[in-house]
Amino acid sequence: MSLAESFGKSGLARFINSPTGRVLRIAIGLGLVGYGFTQRGTSSGPILMAVGAIPLIAGAFNLCLVSALLGGPISGARINSGRPS
C-alpha cells in the first residue's frame, strides 16, 4: 500500500474531507487572511494572507493538498468515495 493510499484511508483524511473539516479549513484560512490584513503594513501581513489563502481555497473547493503531495487524488470527494486516482 502506498503512502497516498494509507493516508486516504486514515481517520485524518476522512475528517479533513468531511463537511466539518472543510468548514474548519475555511475558518482557519479566513482567520489567517483577516489577521494578515490587520498586519498588512508589516512584512508578515502579506505572508499570513498568502498562507491563509491555501486552506481557504482548499476548503472552499473540497481539495486535499496533503493527499496530492503524497501522490494521491486532490479531490476530497474522490478520497471520501475510496475511488483510485
DOKOLMAR-813691 format. One record per residue: residue number from 1; residue in three letters; z, x, y of N, C-alpha, C in turn. Coordinates in pm, 1 decimal, always signed. Last residue first. Layout:
<pts>
+---------+---------+----------+----------+----------+----------+----------+----------+----------+----------+----------+
| drenkol | tordren |     n_up |   n_east |  n_north |    ca_up |  ca_east | ca_north |     c_up |   c_east |  c_north |
+---------+---------+----------+----------+----------+----------+----------+----------+----------+----------+----------+
|     NUM |     ALA |        Z |        X |        Y |        Z |        X |        Y |        Z |        X |        Y |
...
+---------+---------+----------+----------+----------+----------+----------+----------+----------+----------+----------+
</pts>
This chain:
<pts>
+---------+---------+----------+----------+----------+----------+----------+----------+----------+----------+----------+
| drenkol | tordren |     n_up |   n_east |  n_north |    ca_up |  ca_east | ca_north |     c_up |   c_east |  c_north |
+---------+---------+----------+----------+----------+----------+----------+----------+----------+----------+----------+
|      85 |     SER |   -780.9 |   -703.7 |   +713.1 |   -850.3 |   -673.5 |   +837.2 |   -996.7 |   -664.3 |   +810.5 |
|      84 |     PRO |   -681.6 |   -987.9 |   +507.1 |   -708.6 |   -846.0 |   +531.8 |   -785.4 |   -826.9 |   +661.2 |
|      83 |     ARG |   -436.4 |  -1238.4 |   +588.1 |   -573.7 |  -1200.9 |   +557.7 |   -593.6 |  -1052.5 |   +584.0 |
|      82 |     GLY |   -190.8 |  -1331.9 |   +659.9 |   -196.2 |  -1241.2 |   +547.2 |   -336.5 |  -1200.4 |   +508.1 |
|      81 |     SER |   -137.6 |  -1485.8 |   +876.6 |   -203.3 |  -1553.4 |   +765.3 |   -210.3 |  -1464.9 |   +641.8 |
|      80 |     ASN |    -22.9 |  -1303.1 |  +1053.9 |    +58.7 |  -1413.8 |  +1003.1 |     -4.5 |  -1482.2 |   +884.3 |
|      79 |     ILE |   -244.4 |  -1142.1 |  +1107.6 |   -126.0 |  -1083.8 |  +1043.0 |    -41.3 |  -1194.5 |   +981.3 |
|      78 |     ARG |   -411.2 |  -1323.0 |  +1234.8 |   -455.2 |  -1263.0 |  +1109.0 |   -337.2 |  -1201.3 |  +1034.4 |
|      77 |     ALA |   -263.6 |  -1375.2 |  +1463.8 |   -292.9 |  -1484.4 |  +1371.0 |   -335.1 |  -1429.8 |  +1235.0 |
|      76 |     GLY |   -267.8 |  -1130.2 |  +1594.7 |   -141.9 |  -1180.1 |  +1542.0 |   -162.4 |  -1292.7 |  +1442.0 |
|      75 |     SER |   -514.2 |   -889.2 |  +1558.9 |   -488.3 |  -1031.4 |  +1579.0 |   -356.3 |  -1072.9 |  +1514.5 |
|      74 |     ILE |   -557.0 |   -636.5 |  +1471.8 |   -494.3 |   -651.6 |  +1603.1 |   -453.6 |   -796.5 |  +1628.3 |
|      73 |     PRO |   -493.5 |   -508.4 |  +1140.7 |   -559.3 |   -601.5 |  +1232.5 |   -484.0 |   -612.5 |  +1365.1 |
|      72 |     GLY |   -414.8 |   -151.5 |  +1113.4 |   -424.5 |   -289.2 |  +1065.3 |   -495.6 |   -378.2 |  +1166.0 |
|      71 |     GLY |   -358.1 |    +99.5 |  +1204.6 |   -484.0 |    +79.3 |  +1133.2 |   -502.1 |    -60.1 |  +1076.5 |
|      70 |     LEU |   -144.0 |   +128.8 |  +1365.6 |   -126.3 |   +170.2 |  +1226.5 |   -252.0 |   +150.3 |  +1143.3 |
|      69 |     LEU |   -231.8 |    +15.1 |  +1599.7 |   -205.9 |   +159.5 |  +1599.2 |   -189.7 |   +213.8 |  +1457.4 |
|      68 |     ALA |   -235.1 |   -253.5 |  +1518.2 |   -361.4 |   -186.0 |  +1548.5 |   -344.0 |    -34.3 |  +1547.3 |
|      67 |     SER |    +39.8 |   -301.7 |  +1495.5 |    -45.9 |   -310.7 |  +1377.8 |   -177.7 |   -236.8 |  +1400.9 |
|      66 |     VAL |   +107.5 |   -274.0 |  +1765.4 |   +168.7 |   -186.4 |  +1665.1 |    +82.9 |   -185.7 |  +1539.1 |
|      65 |     LEU |    -25.7 |   -480.7 |  +1893.6 |    -72.1 |   -344.6 |  +1915.7 |    -11.5 |   -246.9 |  +1816.2 |
|      64 |     CYS |   -126.4 |   -779.0 |  +1834.1 |    -19.3 |   -693.7 |  +1782.7 |    -67.5 |   -549.5 |  +1789.5 |
|      63 |     LEU |   -183.1 |  -1060.9 |  +2042.7 |   -228.0 |   -933.1 |  +1989.4 |   -107.7 |   -853.8 |  +1940.8 |
|      62 |     ASN |   -187.6 |  -1309.9 |  +2186.4 |   -147.8 |  -1300.4 |  +2045.8 |   -205.5 |  -1175.3 |  +1979.6 |
|      61 |     PHE |   -220.0 |  -1310.4 |  +2458.5 |   -341.6 |  -1322.2 |  +2377.1 |   -315.3 |  -1307.1 |  +2227.4 |
|      60 |     ALA |    +40.1 |  -1284.8 |  +2554.4 |    -42.8 |  -1395.7 |  +2601.3 |   -164.6 |  -1418.5 |  +2512.3 |
|      59 |     GLY |   +129.1 |  -1046.3 |  +2433.8 |   +191.7 |  -1174.1 |  +2400.9 |   +105.2 |  -1292.9 |  +2439.4 |
|      58 |     ALA |    -44.4 |   -859.8 |  +2555.1 |    -39.1 |   -871.9 |  +2409.3 |    +23.0 |  -1005.8 |  +2367.2 |
|      57 |     ILE |    +17.5 |   -894.8 |  +2826.7 |   -116.7 |   -927.8 |  +2778.1 |   -116.3 |   -947.6 |  +2626.8 |
|      56 |     LEU |   +289.6 |   -810.3 |  +2818.3 |   +249.7 |   -937.5 |  +2878.2 |   +114.8 |   -982.6 |  +2824.4 |
|      55 |     PRO |   +292.7 |   -553.2 |  +2712.3 |   +347.6 |   -663.3 |  +2632.2 |   +310.1 |   -800.6 |  +2688.2 |
|      54 |     ILE |   +129.2 |   -436.2 |  +2939.1 |    +95.5 |   -423.1 |  +2796.6 |   +159.3 |   -534.1 |  +2712.4 |
|      53 |     ALA |   +245.4 |   -468.8 |  +3186.1 |   +122.7 |   -544.4 |  +3157.2 |    +89.1 |   -540.8 |  +3008.2 |
|      52 |     GLY |   +450.6 |   -284.4 |  +3191.7 |   +482.6 |   -425.6 |  +3171.1 |   +361.5 |   -510.1 |  +3138.8 |
|      51 |     VAL |   +306.9 |    -53.3 |  +3256.5 |   +372.7 |    -62.4 |  +3125.8 |   +406.2 |   -207.7 |  +3093.7 |
|      50 |     ALA |   +229.6 |   -123.0 |  +3518.3 |   +128.3 |    -95.4 |  +3416.1 |   +187.2 |   -107.5 |  +3275.8 |
|      49 |     MET |   +479.6 |   -151.4 |  +3643.2 |   +386.1 |   -264.7 |  +3639.9 |   +280.7 |   -244.3 |  +3531.9 |
|      48 |     LEU |   +583.9 |   +107.5 |  +3612.9 |   +651.1 |     -6.7 |  +3549.4 |   +558.5 |   -127.7 |  +3540.8 |
|      47 |     ILE |   +399.4 |   +243.8 |  +3774.0 |   +410.2 |   +276.7 |  +3631.3 |   +476.4 |   +161.8 |  +3556.5 |
|      46 |     PRO |   +444.2 |   +138.4 |  +4029.1 |   +315.7 |   +114.0 |  +3962.2 |   +318.9 |   +144.4 |  +3812.7 |
|      45 |     GLY |   +725.9 |   +236.9 |  +4051.1 |   +683.3 |    +97.2 |  +4060.4 |   +550.8 |    +69.2 |  +3992.2 |
|      44 |     SER |   +768.6 |   +510.9 |  +4057.7 |   +792.8 |   +440.2 |  +3931.9 |   +745.3 |   +294.9 |  +3934.9 |
|      43 |     SER |   +725.8 |   +596.5 |  +4316.2 |   +627.8 |   +636.3 |  +4214.6 |   +648.3 |   +560.9 |  +4083.2 |
|      42 |     THR |   +783.6 |   +318.6 |  +4543.2 |   +821.3 |   +442.8 |  +4476.0 |   +714.1 |   +478.6 |  +4373.4 |
|      41 |     GLY |   +702.5 |    +77.3 |  +4630.1 |   +699.7 |   +185.9 |  +4726.3 |   +735.2 |   +320.5 |  +4665.3 |
|      40 |     ARG |   +752.5 |   -102.1 |  +4422.8 |   +615.1 |    -56.0 |  +4444.8 |   +603.8 |    +55.9 |  +4546.8 |
|      39 |     GLN |   +971.1 |   -227.3 |  +4318.3 |   +980.4 |    -82.1 |  +4336.0 |   +844.6 |    -21.3 |  +4372.3 |
|      38 |     THR |   +897.7 |   -484.0 |  +4276.6 |  +1002.3 |   -460.3 |  +4376.6 |  +1017.1 |   -312.1 |  +4408.3 |
|      37 |     PHE |   +714.6 |   -440.7 |  +4073.4 |   +666.1 |   -487.8 |  +4203.0 |   +770.2 |   -465.3 |  +4311.7 |
|      36 |     GLY |   +881.9 |   -373.6 |  +3863.8 |   +792.0 |   -272.3 |  +3917.7 |   +738.9 |   -310.8 |  +4054.7 |
|      35 |     TYR |   +993.9 |   -623.7 |  +3820.6 |  +1079.0 |   -516.2 |  +3868.8 |   +993.2 |   -403.7 |  +3927.8 |
|      34 |     GLY |   +758.8 |   -758.0 |  +3732.9 |   +833.8 |   -803.4 |  +3850.1 |   +922.5 |   -695.2 |  +3907.8 |
|      33 |     VAL |   +692.0 |   -611.1 |  +3504.4 |   +596.7 |   -620.2 |  +3615.7 |   +669.8 |   -660.9 |  +3743.5 |
|      32 |     LEU |   +924.1 |   -654.7 |  +3351.1 |   +885.9 |   -519.1 |  +3390.4 |   +788.3 |   -519.5 |  +3508.4 |
|      31 |     GLY |   +914.7 |   -937.1 |  +3325.4 |  +1029.9 |   -869.6 |  +3384.9 |   +996.1 |   -729.5 |  +3433.1 |
|      30 |     LEU |   +672.6 |   -975.4 |  +3192.9 |   +690.9 |  -1029.3 |  +3328.0 |   +807.8 |   -961.8 |  +3399.8 |
|      29 |     GLY |   +738.3 |   -846.6 |  +2949.7 |   +628.5 |   -799.4 |  +3033.8 |   +641.1 |   -847.4 |  +3177.0 |
|      28 |     ILE |   +944.8 |  -1011.3 |  +2859.8 |   +970.8 |   -869.4 |  +2885.9 |   +862.9 |   -812.4 |  +2976.2 |
|      27 |     ALA |   +799.8 |  -1253.0 |  +2832.5 |   +914.1 |  -1244.1 |  +2924.8 |   +947.0 |  -1098.6 |  +2959.0 |
|      26 |     ILE |   +613.0 |  -1181.8 |  +2635.3 |   +566.0 |  -1224.6 |  +2767.8 |   +678.8 |  -1211.5 |  +2870.1 |
|      25 |     ARG |   +785.8 |  -1126.3 |  +2422.4 |   +699.3 |  -1020.9 |  +2475.7 |   +648.4 |  -1056.0 |  +2615.1 |
|      24 |     LEU |   +901.5 |  -1384.7 |  +2390.0 |   +985.1 |  -1270.5 |  +2424.5 |   +901.0 |  -1156.5 |  +2483.0 |
|      23 |     VAL |   +676.9 |  -1529.7 |  +2311.7 |   +745.0 |  -1565.3 |  +2436.7 |   +832.8 |  -1449.8 |  +2482.8 |
|      22 |     ARG |   +627.1 |  -1399.2 |  +2066.3 |   +526.9 |  -1397.1 |  +2173.1 |   +591.0 |  -1428.9 |  +2307.4 |
|      21 |     GLY |   +858.7 |  -1461.7 |  +1924.2 |   +827.2 |  -1322.7 |  +1954.6 |   +725.0 |  -1309.4 |  +2066.5 |
|      20 |     THR |   +826.1 |  -1740.8 |  +1902.1 |   +942.4 |  -1685.0 |  +1972.2 |   +917.2 |  -1540.2 |  +2013.0 |
|      19 |     PRO |   +588.0 |  -1758.6 |  +1747.3 |   +592.4 |  -1811.5 |  +1884.2 |   +710.5 |  -1756.0 |  +1965.1 |
|      18 |     SER |   +544.2 |  -1436.4 |  +1583.1 |   +587.2 |  -1576.4 |  +1584.1 |   +583.3 |  -1627.6 |  +1728.0 |
|      17 |     ASN |   +495.0 |  -1169.2 |  +1589.5 |   +380.3 |  -1257.8 |  +1598.3 |   +415.5 |  -1405.6 |  +1587.9 |
|      16 |     ILE |   +747.1 |  -1058.5 |  +1561.1 |   +667.3 |  -1024.0 |  +1679.2 |   +553.7 |  -1123.9 |  +1699.0 |
|      15 |     PHE |   +818.7 |  -1160.7 |  +1303.8 |   +888.5 |  -1202.8 |  +1425.1 |   +803.1 |  -1178.0 |  +1549.1 |
|      14 |     ARG |   +637.2 |  -1029.6 |  +1133.6 |   +640.0 |  -1177.0 |  +1136.9 |   +708.6 |  -1226.9 |  +1263.5 |
|      13 |     ALA |   +707.8 |   -765.4 |  +1185.7 |   +572.6 |   -812.3 |  +1218.1 |   +568.8 |   -964.4 |  +1225.8 |
|      12 |     LEU |   +972.2 |   -769.2 |  +1087.1 |   +945.8 |   -737.4 |  +1227.1 |   +807.7 |   -787.8 |  +1268.6 |
|      11 |     GLY |   +939.5 |   -815.7 |   +816.3 |  +1001.8 |   -919.2 |   +898.6 |   +977.4 |   -896.5 |  +1046.4 |
|      10 |     SER |   +621.0 |   -700.9 |   +690.1 |   +761.5 |   -684.6 |   +728.2 |   +810.9 |   -802.4 |   +812.4 |
|       9 |     LYS |   +355.8 |   -703.6 |   +637.7 |   +440.2 |   -787.3 |   +552.3 |   +587.4 |   -782.7 |   +591.8 |
|       8 |     GLY |   +253.4 |   -519.1 |   +817.2 |   +209.8 |   -658.1 |   +826.1 |   +294.2 |   -753.5 |   +744.2 |
|       7 |     PHE |   +361.5 |   -280.0 |   +716.7 |   +409.4 |   -333.7 |   +844.0 |   +375.1 |   -481.7 |   +854.3 |
|       6 |     SER |   +209.5 |   -256.2 |   +484.3 |   +354.4 |   -273.8 |   +472.1 |   +414.3 |   -325.0 |   +602.6 |
|       5 |     GLU |    -45.5 |   -226.8 |   +597.8 |    -15.9 |   -341.2 |   +511.2 |   +134.4 |   -364.7 |   +498.7 |
|       4 |     ALA |    -15.4 |    +14.5 |   +739.1 |    -50.3 |   -108.5 |   +811.3 |    -18.5 |   -232.1 |   +727.5 |
|       3 |     LEU |    +33.3 |   +192.6 |   +530.6 |   +136.7 |   +170.7 |   +631.2 |   +111.2 |    +41.1 |   +707.9 |
|       2 |     SER |    -88.5 |    +61.2 |   +215.7 |    -97.3 |   +142.0 |   +337.3 |    +16.9 |   +106.9 |   +432.9 |
|       1 |     MET |     +0.0 |    +85.9 |   -117.2 |     +0.0 |     +0.0 |     +0.0 |     +0.0 |    +90.4 |   +123.4 |
+---------+---------+----------+----------+----------+----------+----------+----------+----------+----------+----------+
</pts>
